Amino acid sequence: MTTPVTADLLRGFLDLEETAHGLLPHRLPARARRQIPDAQLAMAESQPSGVRLVFRTRATDIELDTLPTKRVYAGVPPPADGVYDLLADGRLTAQATVPGGNVRVITDMVTQAAELREGPVGTARFTGLPEGDKDIEIWLPHTETTELIALRTDAPVEPVPDRGRRVWLHHGSSISHGSNATHPTGTWTALAAAGGDVDLVNLGFGGGALLDPFTARAMRDTPADLISVKIGINIVNGDVMRLRAFGPAVHGFLDTVREGHPTAPLLVVSPLLCPVQEDTPGPLMPDFTDGTLRFRATGDPAERAAGRLTLTVIRAELARIVAERQADDPHLYHLDGRELYGERDHAEFPLPDGIHPGPEAHHRIAHHFTRFAFGAGGPFAAVTA
């Protein structure tokens, strides 16, 4: 039987767009999307990191027709097809891929110029699932724009009733988006959400954590119980600000979020360790000299005195800003990102391309975040009667 894919069967999105093929989840609302200034963020917000279908059913066979749009870089081997994770009662039970679909070929990594090659709809199939009633979650590929076409099952489907879980709203960069994670529930944000037993709304955007006012307004207007923002890495590697502009921009971003969430726990996370940008300003540039994609910072460290930003500078400024604001905001918290991924973690799990963690490091980051944020006494610890 076929069940229409509707909003009540989806989690982790902020908007749904009806396309010529089906339904396209977005992680920014339409008003914000109209203000996006570049193709990179437009692509990133349409990639459904953290977006999942959620329903209750007795079905043992499930098919999901989708039209994926896959990103490849000209001259670089294409990545593997995105993975669909199926969880039954919270446990990863099956995985599938959808071959084919559209392909967006990035012809210039600096300008993000691209050409679109259209392809066919495909099907993610899950068979032999456990018998009996169960809650099903199908997490969409976190780096493939995914139009939802049809959901077919061999038993009826109904929305999952409210389980009373808290909603965690998070904003960050490509690391929060899930770069280099191999499947959608293997991103550090998804792993931490599972560890904290919360419902994730992930506004992690590859290359797009730039303190944009439209993102702050989207967070302001999104219902949430717990909020975190990971700030800094994209501002440095894009070389988009100087110190004079950075502080007021942080204040403005937090002020806007607080307009909609005046007392929710709000955690500000500074950048994780990234040796290429610790003390060297951006912009960051791709480097293929050894035949694989790596990144290098191209700024002059001497210009820090003139206000050029590095990760070291940003960490100190974020710590200062949070400490200043805490006098009037007792629900505001700070976490040095090196507590999530620092020198010891880097020694064990180095960054494969110089800036993004690999799959093992995503698990390590999630472990540290869960312990700090959701553990006893943490800013997101559950309040018990």
Number of C-alpha atoms within 10 A of each C-alpha: 10 14 13 13 17 12 14 12 18 19 18 23 24 19 14 18 13 11 11 9 13 17 20 22 26 25 27 24 21 14 11 16 17 11 13 17 9 12 12 18 17 18 19 26 26 24 28 27 34 27 26 25 22 22 19 19 20 18 21 16 15 18 17 22 19 25 26 28 24 24 19 16 16 14 9 12 9 13 10 10 17 23 21 25 25 26 19 19 13 13 13 14 15 16 16 19 17 20 18 17 18 20 19 19 19 19 15 11 13 11 11 15 14 18 11 13 12 14 14 11 18 17 18 18 17 19 12 11 16 13 10 9 14 18 19 25 25 23 26 28 27 28 29 23 26 27 25 24 20 17 19 19 19 14 14 14 22 13 17 16 9 6 6 8 12 17 19 23 23 21 25 27 25 21 25 23 30 30 22 21 22 19 21 28 27 20 29 29 31 26 22 25 24 17 16 22 16 20 21 28 27 27 30 26 28 22 19 26 23 22 22 16 17 19 25 22 21 21 27 20 16 16 14 20 18 22 22 21 24 22 25 28 30 24 25 28 26 17 19 15 16 16 18 12 11 21 16 12 17 19 15 16 20 22 16 20 22 19 14 18 20 14 14 18 20 26 21 21 24 26 26 26 23 21 17 19 25 21 19 25 27 25 18 21 15 14 14 11 8 7 8 13 13 17 17 19 22 16 21 13 16 12 12 17 9 10 16 22 31 26 27 16 18 22 22 12 17 24 17 13 17 20 15 11 14 13 9 9 16 12 13 22 20 20 20 19 20 19 18 24 23 16 15 10 17 16 9 10 17 18 19 13 16 15 23 21 27 20 18 16 23 28 20 18 26 23 16 17 25 23 18 18 19 20 16 12 12 14 20 24 17 14 7 4 3
